[in-house]
Structure formats: C-alpha cells, structure tokens
Amino acid sequence: MAATKPIHAFNPKFALLPASTALPPAPVHKIHIIGEDAKAKYMAHVLCDIYESVELLGWRRVSSKYSNISSGEERSRGKPTRPWPSPTGLKRNAVPDRRLATDDSSHIDLLVVTGPACDAAAALDSIKHRVDDKSTICLMSEGLGVLSDVKERIFEHVDSKPDFLLGYMSHRVVWHRNSDSVKRLKDGETKVTHPISDFEVKEIMRHRSPRPTRVDTWSSSHDLRSSVTAYDEWLQFKMPGMIFDCCVEPVCTVLELSYKNVMWNRAAQSLINKLMNEILNVIRHMYEIQGSPVMRSLVNHQRVSSWLRRSILARRDQPCQLAKRIEYGLPTDVEYRNDYFIRRARQMGIYPRTNATMSDIIKAKQIQALARINSQVRFEETTIPGHLEEQYRSLLQ
C-alpha cells in the first residue's frame, strides 16, 4: 500500500510571489468623484466614456448664488447644433448632476477625491460609511501629507480600511459658470501611484514595476493621458508645482506683489531662493527617494530655479491664488505645503527657519482677514409690505 502524502507537505505551486505578479483587481463599473473644483467636473465628464456610470458627489448643502445659470436647451434655442456622438449620450462638456454623499448608503468601489487638501478630510468623513476594505480611494488633492492626515482623522479607528492610491493631474481646466461646463485650457498628464511606508522602500526600489490597480483603465482615455508609475516618478511629476506653491505663492502674499513684479524685486527673489534651498534640502533626505534614479533631477537647484522663472512668466498676468483665498476668508493649504516640509525637516533634525517664519506670517494674515470680514455689518435689501408702508414712510423721507 502506497504511503499517503502528508497534508501539510510543502508544495512548490503555493510559493509566495511578488506583488507585481498579483492578479488584476476586479473591474469597476461605477466610479464616484467627490470634489467641488473644476477638475472634479472635468474628470466626471471624461470618465463617462470609460465607466458605465459616473456619480459626482458633494458634502456641503450650498444653494446656488447665481441666477444667470441657464440650461443647455435655453442657450441653444434658435441656434443649429451639431451632433456630438458619445457612447453614454452625454452632451458636449456637460457636467453630471452632483448628489450629496450622505443621501445614499450604497457601497463605493472606486472613489476619486479632488480639490484643496484642506477639504479632503471633510469630504471623506461624509462617505466613510460607504467604503470598506474592498474599496479603493484615489487622492488627487493638492499638497502633500493628505493621506497621513486622512488616515489619522477619519480611518484611525475603522476596522475595514480602504486601499489608497495617490494621483496628480497637470491639466489646466476652468469651469464656465453660466453653462455649468468645463473647458481644458492646457493639456497635461495624469499619474497614479501606490503610497509607500518605511518598510516598503527597499522592496519597491528592487521591484519598480507598478502593481495592478483599479485605475489602469484610465490609460484608454486620450484626454486624461493616465499612467501608473512608481512612487519616486510620481513625486518627481508633482514636485515642481509643489515648489511653486511653497516658494512663489507665500512671497507674493506676504510682500503683496503680483507674479509680474516678483521677478524684478531682489528681496522677493532672495526669499524665494531661501525657501527653495530649505525645501530641496528636505527632499534630499526623504527616505522615499533614497537611491532613486530621479533624486538627482529633483534636487538640481539650477533646473528648479529655471523652471520657477518660466512658471512665473507664464502666470505674470494672473492674480496670486493664495492671496485671493486669504482675502476672501477661505481656508488655505499651507498645512499641506510649507508645513509639510517643516514637519519632515524636524523629523530629520533640520530646522527650516525661513519656511517656518513664512508659514507663521501667512497664518497671521489669515486671522487678520477673518477678523476684518467678521467685523463687517451685513445688510439685506428687502421691500416693505403694503400694509406697513405708512408706518415706514416717515423713515424713508
């Protein structure tokens, strides 16, 4: 009688394989996008050709302040229109209707988060009851450090945590308020990557081929020009815009200069160089890119300075975005820009003095602007009812 094979005997067919050889995730037929910026509307429009259903979500109940928004039928009344073929029947540049995230409890398989970094936590807090360990969240918010902030504030005490991806889109798009449509001003690229931690750095540097993701189908969109890359390549793609936001925007805000005037102001140029040198020094010591082939280009001072000059000249006629947000009393992303590099620098034993001073001044200007706005007396224009006209007639004369 032949000897039976033990149940727990080693079988080479069940050997562990690297993550890059894993099977692709299950296909997604519906995607949710949460954000209140033009990029959220643009992605909702573009992805309608890839997914069977696209749902645009919001988390704030804000009524429209504009009475001049008209429908497409009213604008095109009496004008000949050309047919615009679309597999989903979507009108040209039309934006899907936005729904509140809290009004539904259905499961979300794939979620894209756009907009300012300061809104990411509030947006995800409104949909955390609709995601679990089978969900994927792609963070395409501005700034750095959004993922760690979201995990700490929203998903720290959650048992089934979703899988996260990091994304960045370099397109320049605007929203046309009257027609509720989006327009692409400049073509760009979209890059997505997996976030990494300390113990994953060596493994990722050894196996640089990206793992399969649920957003691999985005590469079929000619408008998005999407690709899944390694973390260091994604950081290289996003860092130029981050350095501009961390160096040029604060200087223009603090010195009250336009982009056009900051080029010829020696004091402003000196501040920009100090901020840039401190940030490049932090990037040089970041563990995520140690041993990476792209680190040399990331910390090249001459290349970064040349790129900053070209970016300033390209935006010379535009208003400073950070100054506008402070003037209107809106929250800023300083915590995810300069403050992010300040936190990373202190972990490395470095003290970025100029960035810390600039961050404190911006926060002080923000408090001052809020105090000015709150001190204003608000007036509401109204009409006097007919039966009270005699009572108020003497006051109006």
C-alpha positions in Angstrom: 0.0 0.0 0.0 1.4 3.4 -1.1 2.2 5.9 1.6 -0.1 8.8 1.8 1.3 12.3 1.3 1.1 14.5 4.4 -1.5 17.3 4.2 1.0 20.0 5.3 3.8 18.9 3.0 5.4 21.8 1.1 4.1 22.3 -2.4 6.1 24.5 -4.7 2.9 25.6 -6.5 2.0 27.6 -3.4 5.2 29.6 -3.1 4.9 33.3 -2.3 5.1 35.6 -5.3 6.0 39.3 -5.5 3.1 41.8 -5.5 3.8 42.7 -9.1 2.6 39.3 -10.3 -0.7 39.5 -8.5 -3.9 39.2 -10.4 -5.6 42.4 -11.5 -8.4 43.7 -9.3 -12.0 43.1 -10.2 -13.3 45.5 -12.8 -15.3 48.5 -11.6 -18.5 49.6 -13.5 -19.3 52.7 -11.5 -17.0 55.4 -10.2 -17.7 58.1 -7.7 -15.9 61.5 -7.7 -16.1 63.9 -4.7 -14.9 67.4 -5.0 -16.1 71.0 -5.7 -13.4 72.2 -8.1 -13.2 72.2 -11.9 -11.0 69.1 -12.1 -13.7 67.0 -10.5 -16.2 68.1 -13.1 -13.6 67.5 -15.9 -12.9 64.0 -14.7 -16.6 63.2 -14.3 -17.0 64.3 -18.0 -14.0 62.4 -19.3 -14.6 59.1 -17.4 -18.1 58.8 -18.7 -16.6 57.1 -21.8 -14.8 54.5 -19.6 -17.3 53.6 -16.9 -20.9 52.6 -17.2 -21.9 55.1 -14.5 -20.2 58.2 -13.1 -21.5 59.9 -10.0 -20.4 63.3 -8.8 -20.7 63.8 -5.1 -20.7 66.7 -2.7 -20.7 67.0 1.1 -22.0 70.5 1.7 -25.5 71.8 1.2 -24.8 75.0 -0.6 -27.6 76.7 -2.6 -26.6 78.4 -5.9 -26.0 82.1 -5.6 -26.2 82.7 -9.3 -29.5 83.4 -11.0 -28.0 83.6 -14.5 -27.3 79.9 -14.9 -29.4 78.7 -17.9 -29.9 75.2 -19.3 -28.4 74.0 -22.5 -31.8 74.0 -24.2 -32.4 77.6 -23.4 -28.9 78.7 -24.7 -29.2 76.7 -27.9 -32.8 77.8 -28.7 -33.0 79.0 -32.2 -29.4 78.0 -32.9 -28.4 75.0 -35.0 -26.4 72.4 -33.1 -24.1 69.8 -34.3 -24.5 66.2 -33.1 -21.9 65.1 -30.5 -21.5 61.3 -30.5 -21.0 59.8 -27.1 -21.5 56.2 -26.0 -23.2 57.5 -22.9 -25.4 60.0 -24.6 -23.6 62.8 -22.6 -23.8 66.3 -24.1 -20.7 68.1 -25.0 -18.8 69.4 -21.9 -21.9 68.7 -19.8 -21.3 68.1 -16.1 -23.2 65.2 -14.4 -25.5 66.3 -11.6 -24.0 66.5 -8.1 -25.5 64.5 -5.3 -24.9 64.7 -1.6 -22.7 61.8 -0.3 -24.8 61.5 2.9 -28.1 61.0 1.0 -27.1 57.5 -0.1 -25.7 54.4 1.7 -24.7 52.2 -1.3 -21.3 50.8 -1.4 -18.5 52.7 -3.2 -15.9 50.6 -5.1 -13.8 53.3 -6.5 -13.7 56.9 -5.3 -11.7 59.9 -6.6 -11.0 62.9 -4.3 -10.1 66.2 -5.8 -9.9 69.8 -4.7 -7.9 71.6 -2.0 -6.1 69.4 0.6 -7.9 71.2 3.4 -11.3 69.8 2.1 -10.1 66.1 1.8 -10.8 65.1 5.4 -14.3 66.6 5.5 -15.2 65.1 2.1 -14.1 61.6 3.2 -15.8 61.9 6.5 -19.1 62.2 4.7 -18.7 58.9 2.8 -16.8 56.8 5.3 -19.9 54.7 6.0 -20.0 53.7 2.3 -16.4 52.3 2.0 -14.7 49.3 3.4 -11.6 47.1 2.8 -12.9 46.3 -0.7 -13.0 50.0 -1.7 -10.2 52.0 -3.4 -9.8 55.7 -2.8 -7.6 57.8 -5.2 -6.5 61.0 -3.5 -5.9 63.7 -6.2 -5.9 66.6 -3.8 -3.4 69.4 -3.9 -0.4 69.3 -1.5 1.4 66.5 0.3 0.7 64.7 3.6 -3.0 64.4 2.8 -3.0 60.6 3.1 -1.5 60.5 6.6 -3.9 63.2 7.8 -6.9 61.4 6.4 -5.9 58.1 8.0 -5.3 59.7 11.3 -8.5 61.8 11.4 -11.0 59.6 9.6 -9.9 56.0 9.4 -7.8 55.5 12.5 -10.5 53.6 14.5 -12.1 51.9 11.4 -11.7 48.1 11.2 -12.1 47.7 7.4 -9.9 50.4 5.9 -10.0 51.1 2.1 -7.0 50.8 -0.2 -5.4 54.2 -1.1 -3.8 55.5 -4.2 -2.1 58.8 -4.9 -2.8 60.8 -8.0 -1.9 64.0 -9.7 -3.3 65.7 -12.8 -1.4 68.5 -14.5 -4.2 69.7 -16.8 -5.4 73.3 -16.6 -9.2 73.4 -16.7 -11.8 76.0 -15.9 -15.5 75.9 -15.1 -17.9 78.1 -17.1 -20.4 79.2 -14.6 -23.2 80.3 -16.9 -23.3 77.0 -18.8 -22.1 74.7 -16.0 -19.5 73.2 -18.3 -15.7 72.6 -18.2 -13.1 73.7 -20.6 -9.5 72.4 -20.9 -7.0 75.3 -21.3 -3.9 73.2 -21.4 -3.2 69.6 -22.0 -1.5 67.6 -19.3 -0.9 64.1 -17.8 -2.3 62.1 -15.0 -0.1 59.9 -12.9 -1.2 57.5 -10.2 1.0 55.5 -7.7 0.8 53.4 -4.5 1.8 55.1 -1.3 4.8 53.6 0.5 6.0 53.3 4.0 9.4 52.8 5.7 9.5 49.0 5.4 8.3 49.1 1.8 11.1 51.4 0.4 13.7 48.7 -0.3 11.2 46.3 -1.8 9.8 49.0 -4.1 13.2 50.1 -5.2 14.1 46.5 -6.1 10.8 45.8 -7.9 10.0 49.0 -9.7 7.2 47.6 -11.9 3.9 49.1 -10.6 1.2 46.8 -9.2 -2.1 46.4 -11.0 -4.7 48.9 -9.9 -8.4 49.7 -10.4 -7.4 52.8 -12.4 -5.5 51.0 -15.1 -8.4 51.5 -17.5 -7.8 55.3 -17.3 -4.9 54.8 -19.8 -7.5 54.3 -22.5 -8.7 57.9 -22.2 -6.9 60.2 -24.7 -7.9 63.3 -22.6 -6.5 62.0 -19.3 -3.3 60.6 -20.6 -3.1 58.5 -17.4 -0.4 56.1 -16.3 0.5 54.1 -13.2 4.1 54.8 -12.1 6.5 54.2 -9.2 6.3 56.5 -6.2 9.5 58.4 -6.9 8.4 59.1 -10.5 5.1 60.4 -9.3 6.8 62.6 -6.7 9.1 64.0 -9.5 6.0 64.7 -11.5 4.2 66.6 -8.7 7.1 68.3 -7.0 7.6 71.3 -9.5 4.0 72.5 -8.8 4.5 72.0 -5.1 7.7 74.0 -5.0 6.0 76.9 -6.9 3.1 76.8 -4.3 5.6 76.7 -1.4 8.0 79.4 -2.6 6.4 81.9 -5.0 2.8 82.0 -3.6 3.8 82.8 0.0 6.3 85.5 -1.1 3.7 87.2 -3.3 1.2 87.1 -0.5 3.5 88.4 2.3 5.0 91.2 0.2 1.7 91.9 -1.6 3.3 91.5 -5.0 2.0 90.2 -8.3 3.7 87.5 -10.2 4.9 90.1 -12.7 6.6 92.3 -10.1 8.2 89.5 -8.1 10.6 88.8 -10.9 12.3 92.2 -10.5 12.2 92.5 -6.7 15.6 91.5 -5.3 14.2 91.0 -1.8 11.5 88.7 -3.1 14.0 86.7 -5.2 16.2 86.3 -2.1 13.2 84.9 -0.1 12.2 82.5 -2.9 15.8 81.2 -3.1 15.9 80.7 0.7 12.6 78.8 0.7 13.6 76.7 -2.2 17.0 75.8 -0.7 15.4 74.6 2.5 12.8 72.5 0.6 15.4 70.9 -1.7 17.5 70.0 1.4 14.5 68.2 2.9 13.8 66.4 -0.4 17.4 65.3 -0.5 17.0 63.5 2.8 13.5 62.0 2.2 13.6 58.2 2.7 11.1 57.6 -0.1 13.6 58.5 -2.8 16.8 57.4 -1.3 18.7 55.5 -4.0 16.2 56.6 -6.6 17.5 57.5 -10.1 15.2 60.5 -10.2 16.5 62.1 -7.0 19.3 64.0 -8.8 16.9 65.8 -11.0 14.6 66.6 -8.0 17.3 68.4 -6.1 19.0 70.1 -9.0 19.0 73.8 -7.9 19.7 75.2 -11.3 17.0 73.2 -13.0 14.4 74.1 -10.4 15.3 77.8 -10.5 14.9 77.8 -14.3 11.5 76.1 -14.0 10.3 78.6 -11.4 11.3 81.5 -13.6 9.4 80.1 -16.6 6.3 79.4 -14.4 6.3 83.0 -13.0 6.5 84.4 -16.5 3.7 82.1 -17.7 1.4 83.4 -14.9 2.6 87.0 -14.8 -0.9 88.4 -15.6 -2.8 86.1 -13.2 -3.7 87.0 -9.6 -2.0 85.2 -6.7 -4.3 82.3 -5.7 -3.1 82.2 -2.0 -3.7 86.0 -1.6 -7.2 85.6 -3.1 -8.1 82.9 -0.7 -6.9 84.8 2.3 -8.7 88.0 1.1 -12.0 86.1 0.9 -11.5 84.3 4.2 -11.2 80.9 2.7 -9.1 78.1 4.2 -5.6 77.6 2.7 -3.4 74.6 2.1 -0.3 75.9 3.9 -0.6 72.9 6.3 0.0 70.6 3.3 2.6 72.7 1.6 5.2 74.6 3.7 4.1 73.0 7.0 4.5 69.5 5.4 8.2 70.2 4.7 8.6 71.8 8.1 7.3 68.6 9.8 9.5 66.3 7.7 12.5 68.6 8.3 12.1 68.4 12.1 11.9 64.6 11.9 15.3 64.7 10.2 16.8 67.1 12.7 16.7 70.1 10.3 15.1 73.4 11.2 13.8 75.3 8.1 13.9 78.8 9.6 12.6 80.7 6.5 9.7 78.3 5.8 8.6 78.4 9.5 8.6 82.2 9.5 6.7 82.4 6.2 4.1 80.0 7.5 3.5 82.0 10.7 3.1 85.2 8.7 0.6 83.6 6.3 -1.4 82.3 9.3 -1.4 85.7 10.9 -2.6 87.4 7.7 -5.4 84.8 7.5 -6.5 85.5 11.1 -6.4 89.3 10.3 -8.5 88.8 7.2 -11.1 86.7 9.0 -11.4 89.4 11.7 -11.9 92.0 9.1 -14.6 90.0 7.3 -16.4 89.2 10.6 -16.4 92.8 11.7 -18.3 93.9 8.6 -22.1 94.7 9.1 -24.2 92.8 6.6 -27.2 94.5 5.0 -30.0 92.7 3.3 -32.1 94.5 0.7 -35.8 94.0 1.0 -39.1 95.5 0.2 -41.7 97.0 2.6 -45.1 95.2 2.6 -48.0 97.4 1.5 -49.8 97.4 4.9 -46.6 98.7 6.6 -45.8 101.4 4.0 -47.5 104.2 6.0 -45.5 103.2 9.1 -42.1 103.5 7.4 -42.9 106.4 5.1 -41.5 109.0 7.5 -38.2 107.0 7.8 -37.8 106.8 4.1 -38.3 110.5 3.5 
